[in-house]
């Protein structure tokens, strides 16, 4: 078995894992920024955006609950890691001469 064929086994699992981790990072960053904006609205004082009426724009699962995108990204990352493990295990088996 040559090296090019061995590398092709793990190409797509790496991509799927990276996609899942990247989506999860973006989703968590968005949730964090949304939470900080929501908190800043309540601490802004008596100006524009104070009060609960401004908080209605930030609908979703609520603080501490994962969004659907985070859940999907986690599933993609887990599938990618499992697939990558199986692909690397397959390539590390010694070939019989």
N, C-alpha and C positions, 0 to 999 in steps of 0.2 A: 504494500500500500504506500503510495507516495504522499509527500507532505501536502500537496494541493488538495487531494481528496480528503485528507484528515482535517484540514482547516475548514473545508466546506460544511462539515458536520456541525461545527459550533458557530458558524456565521449568523444564522437566523436566531438561535437562542440568545446570543449576545444582544442582538438588535431588539428582540422582544423584551428582554430584561431591562435594557436601557430605556426603552419606550415606557414601560411601566413605572420605573423609578423617576423618569423625567415628568411624566404626567402627575405622579404623586407629589413631587416637589412643587410643581406649578399650582396644583390644587391646594396644597397646604399653605403656600405663600399667599394665594388669593384669600383663603379663609382668614389667615392672620391679619392681612391688611384690611379686610372687611371688618373684622372685629375691632381693630384699632380705630378705624373711622367711626364706627358705631359708638365706641366709648368716648371719642373726642366730641361727638355731637352732644352728649349729655354733659360734658364738662366745659362746654363753650360759653356758658353764662347766659345772659339774657338776650343774646343776639340771634341772628338767623340760624336755624337748625337746632335750637334748643327745644327741649320738650320731647314727648314721645311720638308726636306726629311725624317727625323726621325719621324715626326708626322703622317705620313701615316699609321704607324702600329696600330694606335689607332683609328680605324674606329668605327662608331656607330652613335647614335643619336645626338651627340654633347653635349656640356656643357649645363646643365640646362634642357635638355629634358629627360624624363624618358625612360629607356630602356624597351624592351618588357618583360623582366623578372620582372622588378619593377611593370609594369602594371598588369601582371598576379598575382604577389604576393599581390598587393593591392586588386584585385578582390577576391582572395581567403580569404584574411583577412576580407573583408566586408561581404562575405557570411558566414564565420565562426562566426562573431560577431552577425549577424542577427539570425543565427541558434541557437547560444548560448542563445540569448535573448528569443527566442521562447521556447527553452527547459527549461530554468529557470522559465519562466512564467508558463509553463505547470506544473512544479513540485511545484510551490508555491501556486497553487489553493487549497483551503481547500476541503477535501473530505467529502462527506455527510455520516453521520452515520446511 
